[in-house]
Amino acid sequence: MTEIVNLRIARKARERRAAQSAAAENRAKFGRTKAERHTAQAETARIDRTLDGARIDRGES
């Protein structure tokens, strides 16, 4: 015999799994700590300063 499935419970379980996977994606995308954000910002600033310091001015002609 087959198992009887309550469609309301199955629908809610499916939606719950979808919400959990969306939450996991958001944690991976946006879930950086404050220290990690500051470290990345400092690294970007350091790279920008290095590139600006190495820029060669061709002069205006």
KOLGU-4560 file (N, C-alpha, C; in nm, 3 decimals, padded with zeros to 5 digits):
<recs>
<n_xx: 00.082 n_yy: -00.119 n_zz: 00.000 ca_xx: 00.000 ca_yy: 00.000 ca_zz: 00.000 c_xx: 00.086 c_yy: 00.125 c_zz: 00.000 mol: A seq: 1 type: MET>
<n_xx: 00.030 n_yy: 00.229 n_zz: -00.054 ca_xx: 00.102 ca_yy: 00.355 ca_zz: -00.058 c_xx: 00.076 c_yy: 00.434 c_zz: 00.070 mol: A seq: 2 type: THR>
<n_xx: 00.165 n_yy: 00.526 n_zz: 00.094 ca_xx: 00.154 ca_yy: 00.608 ca_zz: 00.213 c_xx: 00.066 c_yy: 00.729 c_zz: 00.184 mol: A seq: 3 type: GLU>
<n_xx: -00.022 n_yy: 00.763 n_zz: 00.274 ca_xx: -00.109 ca_yy: 00.878 ca_zz: 00.258 c_xx: -00.031 c_yy: 01.004 c_zz: 00.298 mol: A seq: 4 type: ILE>
<n_xx: -00.037 n_yy: 01.105 n_zz: 00.211 ca_xx: 00.039 ca_yy: 01.227 ca_zz: 00.232 c_xx: -00.058 c_yy: 01.343 c_zz: 00.247 mol: A seq: 5 type: VAL>
<n_xx: -00.039 n_yy: 01.418 n_zz: 00.353 ca_xx: -00.117 ca_yy: 01.538 ca_zz: 00.372 c_xx: -00.052 c_yy: 01.649 c_zz: 00.289 mol: A seq: 6 type: ASN>
<n_xx: -00.122 n_yy: 01.700 n_zz: 00.189 ca_xx: -00.064 ca_yy: 01.797 ca_zz: 00.096 c_xx: -00.029 c_yy: 01.928 c_zz: 00.164 mol: A seq: 7 type: LEU>
<n_xx: -00.105 n_yy: 01.968 n_zz: 00.263 ca_xx: -00.076 ca_yy: 02.092 ca_zz: 00.334 c_xx: 00.058 c_yy: 02.082 c_zz: 00.408 mol: A seq: 8 type: ARG>
<n_xx: 00.080 n_yy: 01.968 n_zz: 00.474 ca_xx: 00.206 ca_yy: 01.949 ca_zz: 00.546 c_xx: 00.322 c_yy: 01.937 c_zz: 00.448 mol: A seq: 9 type: ILE>
<n_xx: 00.302 n_yy: 01.870 n_zz: 00.337 ca_xx: 00.407 ca_yy: 01.857 ca_zz: 00.236 c_xx: 00.442 c_yy: 01.993 c_zz: 00.177 mol: A seq: 10 type: ALA>
<n_xx: 00.341 n_yy: 02.075 n_zz: 00.150 ca_xx: 00.366 ca_yy: 02.209 ca_zz: 00.095 c_xx: 00.445 c_yy: 02.294 c_zz: 00.194 mol: A seq: 11 type: ARG>
<n_xx: 00.405 n_yy: 02.290 n_zz: 00.320 ca_xx: 00.476 ca_yy: 02.369 ca_zz: 00.421 c_xx: 00.619 c_yy: 02.321 c_zz: 00.439 mol: A seq: 12 type: LYS>
<n_xx: 00.642 n_yy: 02.192 n_zz: 00.432 ca_xx: 00.778 ca_yy: 02.138 ca_zz: 00.443 c_xx: 00.863 c_yy: 02.182 c_zz: 00.324 mol: A seq: 13 type: ALA>
<n_xx: 00.804 n_yy: 02.181 n_zz: 00.205 ca_xx: 00.876 ca_yy: 02.225 ca_zz: 00.085 c_xx: 00.913 c_yy: 02.372 c_zz: 00.098 mol: A seq: 14 type: ARG>
<n_xx: 00.819 n_yy: 02.456 n_zz: 00.142 ca_xx: 00.847 ca_yy: 02.599 ca_zz: 00.158 c_xx: 00.952 c_yy: 02.623 c_zz: 00.266 mol: A seq: 15 type: GLU>
<n_xx: 00.947 n_yy: 02.544 n_zz: 00.372 ca_xx: 01.046 ca_yy: 02.557 ca_zz: 00.479 c_xx: 01.186 c_yy: 02.525 c_zz: 00.428 mol: A seq: 16 type: ARG>
<n_xx: 01.198 n_yy: 02.418 n_zz: 00.347 ca_xx: 01.329 ca_yy: 02.382 ca_zz: 00.289 c_xx: 01.378 c_yy: 02.493 c_zz: 00.196 mol: A seq: 17 type: ARG>
<n_xx: 01.289 n_yy: 02.551 n_zz: 00.118 ca_xx: 01.328 ca_yy: 02.659 ca_zz: 00.027 c_xx: 01.375 c_yy: 02.781 c_zz: 00.106 mol: A seq: 18 type: ALA>
<n_xx: 01.308 n_yy: 02.813 n_zz: 00.214 ca_xx: 01.347 ca_yy: 02.927 ca_zz: 00.297 c_xx: 01.483 c_yy: 02.902 c_zz: 00.362 mol: A seq: 19 type: ALA>
<n_xx: 01.506 n_yy: 02.779 n_zz: 00.405 ca_xx: 01.635 ca_yy: 02.747 ca_zz: 00.467 c_xx: 01.749 c_yy: 02.755 c_zz: 00.366 mol: A seq: 20 type: GLN>
<n_xx: 01.725 n_yy: 02.713 n_zz: 00.243 ca_xx: 01.831 ca_yy: 02.722 ca_zz: 00.143 c_xx: 01.856 c_yy: 02.868 c_zz: 00.104 mol: A seq: 21 type: SER>
<n_xx: 01.752 n_yy: 02.949 n_zz: 00.097 ca_xx: 01.769 ca_yy: 03.091 ca_zz: 00.067 c_xx: 01.846 c_yy: 03.159 c_zz: 00.180 mol: A seq: 22 type: ALA>
<n_xx: 01.818 n_yy: 03.121 n_zz: 00.305 ca_xx: 01.890 ca_yy: 03.179 ca_zz: 00.419 c_xx: 02.037 c_yy: 03.140 c_zz: 00.415 mol: A seq: 23 type: ALA>
<n_xx: 02.066 n_yy: 03.017 n_zz: 00.375 ca_xx: 02.205 ca_yy: 02.973 ca_zz: 00.366 c_xx: 02.279 c_yy: 03.051 c_zz: 00.258 mol: A seq: 24 type: ALA>
<n_xx: 02.213 n_yy: 03.077 n_zz: 00.145 ca_xx: 02.275 ca_yy: 03.156 ca_zz: 00.039 c_xx: 02.302 c_yy: 03.298 c_zz: 00.086 mol: A seq: 25 type: GLU>
<n_xx: 02.208 n_yy: 03.358 n_zz: 00.158 ca_xx: 02.227 ca_yy: 03.493 ca_zz: 00.209 c_xx: 02.338 c_yy: 03.498 c_zz: 00.313 mol: A seq: 26 type: ASN>
<n_xx: 02.349 n_yy: 03.395 n_zz: 00.395 ca_xx: 02.459 ca_yy: 03.393 ca_zz: 00.493 c_xx: 02.592 c_yy: 03.388 c_zz: 00.422 mol: A seq: 27 type: ARG>
<n_xx: 02.600 n_yy: 03.312 n_zz: 00.314 ca_xx: 02.725 ca_yy: 03.303 ca_zz: 00.239 c_xx: 02.755 c_yy: 03.434 c_zz: 00.168 mol: A seq: 28 type: ALA>
<n_xx: 02.653 n_yy: 03.500 n_zz: 00.118 ca_xx: 02.673 ca_yy: 03.622 ca_zz: 00.041 c_xx: 02.699 c_yy: 03.743 c_zz: 00.130 mol: A seq: 29 type: LYS>
<n_xx: 02.620 n_yy: 03.759 n_zz: 00.236 ca_xx: 02.626 ca_yy: 03.880 ca_zz: 00.316 c_xx: 02.682 c_yy: 03.857 c_zz: 00.456 mol: A seq: 30 type: PHE>
<n_xx: 02.713 n_yy: 03.735 n_zz: 00.491 ca_xx: 02.746 ca_yy: 03.703 ca_zz: 00.629 c_xx: 02.891 c_yy: 03.721 c_zz: 00.665 mol: A seq: 31 type: GLY>
<n_xx: 02.945 n_yy: 03.840 n_zz: 00.649 ca_xx: 03.081 ca_yy: 03.866 ca_zz: 00.690 c_xx: 03.079 c_yy: 03.942 c_zz: 00.822 mol: A seq: 32 type: ARG>
<n_xx: 03.177 n_yy: 03.915 n_zz: 00.905 ca_xx: 03.184 ca_yy: 03.986 ca_zz: 01.032 c_xx: 03.236 c_yy: 04.127 c_zz: 01.009 mol: A seq: 33 type: THR>
<n_xx: 03.222 n_yy: 04.210 n_zz: 01.111 ca_xx: 03.267 ca_yy: 04.347 ca_zz: 01.101 c_xx: 03.418 c_yy: 04.353 c_zz: 01.078 mol: A seq: 34 type: LYS>
<n_xx: 03.491 n_yy: 04.267 n_zz: 01.145 ca_xx: 03.636 ca_yy: 04.262 ca_zz: 01.128 c_xx: 03.673 c_yy: 04.223 c_zz: 00.985 mol: A seq: 35 type: ALA>
<n_xx: 03.602 n_yy: 04.129 n_zz: 00.927 ca_xx: 03.629 ca_yy: 04.089 ca_zz: 00.789 c_xx: 03.601 c_yy: 04.203 c_zz: 00.692 mol: A seq: 36 type: GLU>
<n_xx: 03.493 n_yy: 04.276 n_zz: 00.717 ca_xx: 03.461 ca_yy: 04.390 ca_zz: 00.629 c_xx: 03.568 c_yy: 04.498 c_zz: 00.639 mol: A seq: 37 type: ARG>
<n_xx: 03.615 n_yy: 04.528 n_zz: 00.760 ca_xx: 03.718 ca_yy: 04.629 ca_zz: 00.778 c_xx: 03.851 c_yy: 04.585 c_zz: 00.716 mol: A seq: 38 type: HIS>
<n_xx: 03.882 n_yy: 04.458 n_zz: 00.728 ca_xx: 04.005 ca_yy: 04.406 ca_zz: 00.668 c_xx: 03.999 c_yy: 04.418 c_zz: 00.516 mol: A seq: 39 type: THR>
<n_xx: 03.888 n_yy: 04.382 n_zz: 00.458 ca_xx: 03.873 ca_yy: 04.391 ca_zz: 00.312 c_xx: 03.878 c_yy: 04.537 c_zz: 00.267 mol: A seq: 40 type: ALA>
<n_xx: 03.817 n_yy: 04.626 n_zz: 00.344 ca_xx: 03.819 ca_yy: 04.768 ca_zz: 00.309 c_xx: 03.961 c_yy: 04.824 c_zz: 00.318 mol: A seq: 41 type: GLN>
<n_xx: 04.036 n_yy: 04.785 n_zz: 00.420 ca_xx: 04.174 ca_yy: 04.831 ca_zz: 00.434 c_xx: 04.261 c_yy: 04.778 c_zz: 00.321 mol: A seq: 42 type: ALA>
<n_xx: 04.239 n_yy: 04.653 n_zz: 00.283 ca_xx: 04.315 ca_yy: 04.594 ca_zz: 00.173 c_xx: 04.286 c_yy: 04.667 c_zz: 00.041 mol: A seq: 43 type: GLU>
<n_xx: 04.161 n_yy: 04.699 n_zz: 00.017 ca_xx: 04.124 ca_yy: 04.773 ca_zz: -00.103 c_xx: 04.188 c_yy: 04.912 c_zz: -00.104 mol: A seq: 44 type: THR>
<n_xx: 04.186 n_yy: 04.978 n_zz: 00.010 ca_xx: 04.247 ca_yy: 05.111 ca_zz: 00.020 c_xx: 04.397 c_yy: 05.102 c_zz: -00.004 mol: A seq: 45 type: ALA>
<n_xx: 04.462 n_yy: 04.998 n_zz: 00.048 ca_xx: 04.606 ca_yy: 04.981 ca_zz: 00.029 c_xx: 04.638 c_yy: 04.959 c_zz: -00.118 mol: A seq: 46 type: ARG>
<n_xx: 04.560 n_yy: 04.878 n_zz: -00.185 ca_xx: 04.581 ca_yy: 04.853 ca_zz: -00.327 c_xx: 04.561 c_yy: 04.981 c_zz: -00.408 mol: A seq: 47 type: ILE>
<n_xx: 04.457 n_yy: 05.058 n_zz: -00.375 ca_xx: 04.433 ca_yy: 05.185 ca_zz: -00.445 c_xx: 04.549 c_yy: 05.282 c_zz: -00.427 mol: A seq: 48 type: ASP>
<n_xx: 04.602 n_yy: 05.290 n_zz: -00.305 ca_xx: 04.716 ca_yy: 05.380 ca_zz: -00.280 c_xx: 04.838 c_yy: 05.335 c_zz: -00.359 mol: A seq: 49 type: ARG>
<n_xx: 04.861 n_yy: 05.205 n_zz: -00.365 ca_xx: 04.975 ca_yy: 05.152 ca_zz: -00.439 c_xx: 04.962 c_yy: 05.184 c_zz: -00.588 mol: A seq: 50 type: THR>
<n_xx: 04.844 n_yy: 05.165 n_zz: -00.642 ca_xx: 04.824 ca_yy: 05.194 ca_zz: -00.784 c_xx: 04.836 c_yy: 05.343 c_zz: -00.813 mol: A seq: 51 type: LEU>
<n_xx: 04.781 n_yy: 05.427 n_zz: -00.726 ca_xx: 04.792 ca_yy: 05.572 ca_zz: -00.747 c_xx: 04.936 c_yy: 05.618 c_zz: -00.735 mol: A seq: 52 type: ASP>
<n_xx: 05.013 n_yy: 05.557 n_zz: -00.647 ca_xx: 05.154 ca_yy: 05.594 ca_zz: -00.631 c_xx: 05.238 c_yy: 05.551 c_zz: -00.750 mol: A seq: 53 type: GLY>
<n_xx: 05.198 n_yy: 05.448 n_zz: -00.818 ca_xx: 05.275 ca_yy: 05.397 ca_zz: -00.932 c_xx: 05.231 c_yy: 05.459 c_zz: -01.064 mol: A seq: 54 type: ALA>
<n_xx: 05.132 n_yy: 05.546 n_zz: -01.059 ca_xx: 05.081 ca_yy: 05.607 ca_zz: -01.182 c_xx: 05.186 c_yy: 05.701 c_zz: -01.241 mol: A seq: 55 type: ARG>
<n_xx: 05.203 n_yy: 05.697 n_zz: -01.370 ca_xx: 05.298 ca_yy: 05.781 ca_zz: -01.440 c_xx: 05.223 c_yy: 05.896 c_zz: -01.505 mol: A seq: 56 type: ILE>
<n_xx: 05.263 n_yy: 06.019 n_zz: -01.470 ca_xx: 05.201 ca_yy: 06.136 ca_zz: -01.532 c_xx: 05.272 c_yy: 06.164 c_zz: -01.663 mol: A seq: 57 type: ASP>
<n_xx: 05.196 n_yy: 06.169 n_zz: -01.768 ca_xx: 05.252 ca_yy: 06.192 ca_zz: -01.902 c_xx: 05.266 c_yy: 06.342 c_zz: -01.931 mol: A seq: 58 type: ARG>
<n_xx: 05.213 n_yy: 06.426 n_zz: -01.847 ca_xx: 05.220 ca_yy: 06.570 ca_zz: -01.870 c_xx: 05.114 c_yy: 06.614 c_zz: -01.969 mol: A seq: 59 type: GLY>
<n_xx: 05.080 n_yy: 06.739 n_zz: -01.964 ca_xx: 04.978 ca_yy: 06.791 ca_zz: -02.056 c_xx: 05.046 c_yy: 06.855 c_zz: -02.173 mol: A seq: 60 type: GLU>
<n_xx: 05.003 n_yy: 06.815 n_zz: -02.294 ca_xx: 05.061 ca_yy: 06.874 ca_zz: -02.414 c_xx: 04.956 c_yy: 06.928 c_zz: -02.505 mol: A seq: 61 type: SER>
</recs>
